[in-house]
């Protein structure tokens, strides 16, 4: 007599001991095995982790074949089945006349989980607006070569890459438009009308909005990236140029070149909540990765203003090179990098001390500046040199100079 019960991917083989017969009975108290595709050896059957199979009464007389006759696992196409076989008694340990009950328990194989799709290889690129030939250059950061030159609108200035890397947004000054580039095809897929003389552009961290500073209209346009339409136009200061969105996406910061101010926009309400006095002719603006500081490059004043975002006040003014116009903060927040248009240099600021720790010569009239996501490189667009300089942040030296289009101004990485 025997009982066999099944639980998910397990089975029990239980045999009662009180059988009549001339020889001592052999009692199998319990056998419980996990269902998998292995063939069990005698040693494995007796492992504690397999819920050890116990032999009682004269177990030494059991041969290996008799042990195997009790639990046999299928092979090949039957590898997902287990046969539990129970015998009544043995007349001789070397005679295999065990009656079989052949209780077949089907243990389903674990479902085959589909392999996750291989994510597409995202090429890290540097994107540069060439103001004088109405193009964007795409640079391969692995080879420091131009991969593609893409026609956009008239006199492109600012540029930004979406967080997912699928789109590049370009502000076209004369055409009053923004071009959206598909990074997979290097083609413009949409041209969106915005305000007068769009200059700076930034994309929100969630990728849902593109923000455009309109120099001639004293406004900021907010674009819905799902529909490629302007959903809001916000009045700011005089001649807005640079624009940046905070890491939490709650604020957009705008440098007003003609007003010597910075406007802070609440992105939930599309309203200016604060106007902050900074240096003379602020142009570039960046927000630190922790969101605690906004950094502003003041063109005529040869300074950088550091704003405390909690109090909306300037907490430090730092002298840099001649005509600072672009600014970027490293991913670790430890350095602010400033392009000095009139000095053909880049200043590196230690954000802990608010001091310039290095001045690096680059090309002629550097404008746009960006730091790579790994913080190892800084990329600078040199307007009059028609080049891009790549700086090694470990050595503060230019390691490559790349020829691009005519009048490179804006630069972004992604």
N, C-alpha and C positions, 0 to 999 in steps of 0.2 A: 504494500500500500504506500502511496506517496501523494504528497500534495505539491503542486507547483503554482506559485503566484508571481505575477509580474508587476513591477513598478517601472516608471519610465527608465528605459535603458538598463534595467537590472533584472535579475531573476533569483529566486530562492529554490533550492532543491532540498527537501526535507524527507527523511526516511525514518519510519518508526522502528524501534529496536527489537520488539518482542516477536521474533519470528521463530517458528519451530524448525528444527534442523539438527543434524548431528554435530555440526561445527559451530564454534562461537560466531555470532553474528557480527557484522561490521556495520556500524551505525554512522551515517553521514548526518551530522547535526545541522549544518548550514553551509551553503555555498552561495555567495553573492558576488557577482562580477559586474563591473561596469561594461557597458556595451561600446566597443570600439572595433577597430579593424586589425587588432593584434591577435596572434595565435599564442595562447598561454602555455608556458612550460610548467613542469612540475614545481620548480622553485617559485615561479610567479604565483601559482595557485596557492602556495602556502605563505605568501607575504601578508603581513598584517594589513597593509594598505588595500589588499584585495579582500578584506573581511575573511581572514584565514579559514580555509577549509579544514574541518577537524575530522580525524578518523578515530573511532572509538572501538576498543576490543580487538585485540590481535591485529592492529593496524600494520605491524611489521610484516605480516604475511601478504599484504597487498602489493601486487606488482605495479610497475609503471603503467602497463597496459590497462590494468584494472582501474587505476586512478583516472586514466584518460577516458576510460569507457563511461565514467560517470558524467563528465562534462566535455563535450566535444564542440569545437567551433568550426563553422563552415569555412571553406576555402573558395578562392576565385569568385564566381558569381554568387556564391552562397555566404560570402564573408559577412553579410549583415544578419545572419541567422545563428542562433545558438540552440543546440539540442541538449536538453537535460535528460539524462537517462538514469533510471533508478532500478537496482536489482534487489531481489529479496534476500538471498544469502549465497555464500560461496561453499560449494562442496569441496573444492580444492583450490588453493591460491593460484595454481598454474592452469586451471581449466576455466576457459572463458565462456561459461554457459549462462551468462547473466540475462535474465528476461528483461526486455526493453519496453518501456512505456512510450518512448519517443514523443515526449511533450515538446512540441516545436514552439519556440517563442521568437517572434520576429522583433528584433531590435532595430528600429529605424535608424538609418545613418543620420548623423547631424546634417541639417540642411546646408547645402553649399551656398556660402555667402558670396555674392558677386564681388569681384575685386573692385575697390573704389576706382573711379576713372583717374587716369593719370592727368594731373593738372597740367595745363599748357605751360610750356616754357615761356616765361615772361622775360623778354630781353630788356635789361636795364639800359635806358637810353637817356641822352641829354638832348633836350629840344631847345632850339635857338631861333628867335625871330630876327629876320634880316630886313630891317626897316627900309632900306633903299632899293631892294629888288622884289619886295612883296612875296617873300618866301619864308619857309621854316626849314631849318636844317636838322636832320636827325643824326646824332652821333652815337656810334656803338662804343660803350665805355670799355669793352674788352679789348678793342683794337685801336681806339682813338681815331677812328675814321668816320667820314660822313657816309651814312647808309642810304639816305634818301633826301631829296630836296622837294618840298611840297609847296605848290602855289596856294596862297591864301588871299586875303583882302588887301586893300591899299594901306601901305605904311603900318605894318604890324608892329606892336610895341610889347605889351605884357603877354605872358604865357603861363599856363598852369596845366598840370597833369591830374587827372581824376585819381582818387585813391585806389581804384581797382586797376589803374593803368590802361584802361581800354579807350580813353578819350583824352585828347589834348585840346585846350581851349585857348584861342588867340584873339586878342583885342586889336582891331584894325582901326587906326586913328582916323584916317581921312574918310573911310567908307562908312563910319558909324555903325560898324557891324562887329560881330564875333563869329569866328570860324570854328567849327567843331571838326576835329580830325579823328578818324578811326585809326587807331594805332596798329590794327591788324593789317590794314590795306594801305596805310599812308595816303589816304584820300580825305578830302573835305566832304562830310556827309550832310552838313547843315550850315547855313549862314543866317545869323539871327540879328535883326536890327535892334540896336540899343540906343543909348543917349549920344550926345555930341562929343566927338573926339574921345572915344574910349581909350584908356591908357592901361591901368592895372587890372588884373583878373586873378581871382582865387576861387578854389572849389572847396565846398564844405567837407568836413571829415566823413560825413555819411554819403557824400557824392550826389546828394539830391539837389543841390543848388550851386550855381556858378554866380559869383559876385563880380561886378564890373564897375570900376571907377571911371566916370565920364568927365574928363578934364574940362571940356568946353561947356558942359551943361551944369556943372556943380551938383551932380547927382550920382547915385549908385543904382545900377540896374540889377535886379535879382532874376536869374533865369532858372526856370524849372527844367532840370536836365532830362526829365522823362518826356517832356513835351517840346523842348527847345523853344519855349516862349517866355517872355518877360512877364513875371507875375507881380512885380512891385518896382516902383521908382521912388527913391528916397533922396530928399534934399540933404546935402551935407555942406561942407565948407567950400572955400573958393579954390577952384582948380585942383580937384582931387587927382592924385597920381597913383600912389601905392595903396594896396589893399591886402589884408590878411585876415583869415578866419581863425579864431581861437581853437585850440585842440578839442575843447568840449562842444564846439559848434554853436555856442550861445551868443557869441559876439563877433561882429565884423569890425575891424579897425581900419580907418581910412586916413592917409596922410594928405592934408590939403596944402598943396604947394604955395598957392597964392595967399592963403590965410594964416600961415605959420601955426597951424593947429592940427590936431588929430580928432576925428569924430569916431565915437564908439556907438555902434548900432546894435540894438537888441534884436537878434534874429527871430525871436518869437513874435515880436510886434512890428518889426520893420521900422522902428523909430530910433532916432538918435537920442541916447540917454545921457551922453556927456560930451563936452567939447573941451579939449585940453591944449593949453598953449605949450608949444615946443620951440625948437630953434628956427632959424631963418630958412625958408623954402624947404620944408621937409618933403622927401621924395620916397625913399624906400622905407618899408615897414615890415616887421616880422614879430611873431609872438613866440615866446619860449615854449619848449615842449611841455613844461609843467603849467603853463598858462598864467604864471605869476607876473611876468614882465612883458611889456611891448617895447620893442627897440625901433628907434626912428633915426634915419640918416638925414641930416640937415645940410642941404647942398651948399648954400652960401656961407653958412656959419662954420663950416668945417668941424662939425660936432655930431655926436650921437646922443640923443635923449633916451633915457631909460625910464619907462613909466611903470609904476606899481599898479597893476590891474585891480587890486582890491580897493585902492583909494583914488584911482584916476589922477594921480599926481606924478610929476617928474621927480624922481629921487636922485638922479645923477645925470650930469652932462659931461661927456668925455670928448676931449679933443682927439681928432684923427687926422687923416690926410686932407689934401686939397679937393674940394668939391665932392664930398661923399654923396653917392646917389643910391647905391644898392646895399642891402643888408640881409644877412641870413644867420640863423642860429643853428649850431650843431645839434644833432639828435640827442646828445647827452646833456645839452644845456650849458656846457662848460665854456664855450667860446662863441663870440659873435664876430662874424666876418663882414667887413665893410669894403666896398669898391669905391676908390677915390678917383673920380673921372679926370680931374685936373692934374693929378699927381702920378697917374699911371701906376698906381700901387693898390695893394689890398692891406688893410689893417686888421690884425687879429686882436680881439679884446678878451681878456680874462674876465668872465662874468662874476667871479667871486670877488675880484678886487676892483673891477671897473677901470682897468688900465690896459693900454696897448702893450702887448708883449712881443709883437713882431710886425714888421712892415715889409711886404714882399713886392718886388717889382713884377709887373705883368705886361700886357700889351698896351696899345695906345687907346686912351679914353675908355677905361673899363666901366661898364654899366651894370647889367644884370649879374647876379651872383647867386649860387646855390650850393648846398652841401649834400653830398651823397648820403643815402640812407644808413650806410655803415659808418659814416663820419670820417672815412679815410681820405676823401678827396673833396676839394672845393673847385667849382667850375665858374669861370668868369668870361663874360662876353665883352670883347674889346671893340667898341664901336668903330673907331677910325682905323683900326688895324685889320678889320675883317677876319678876326681870329677868335678862338676860344683858348684860354689858358687853363691847364689842369694843375692844381696845387696838391702836393702831398702834405697832408696835415701833420704827419709825424716829423717831417723835416722842414716844413715851411718853405719849400722850394717848388718852382714850376718844373714839372716833369714832362709836359707835352704841350705843344702849341699846334692847334688844329685850324686850318683854313676853312672858313664857312662862306656864307653869302656876304652881300654888301650891307654894311651898317648894322651888325648884330647888336641887339639891345636887350631883349628879354631872354631869360634862360630858366629852364625847369628840368627836373630829373624825375624819371619814372618809367 
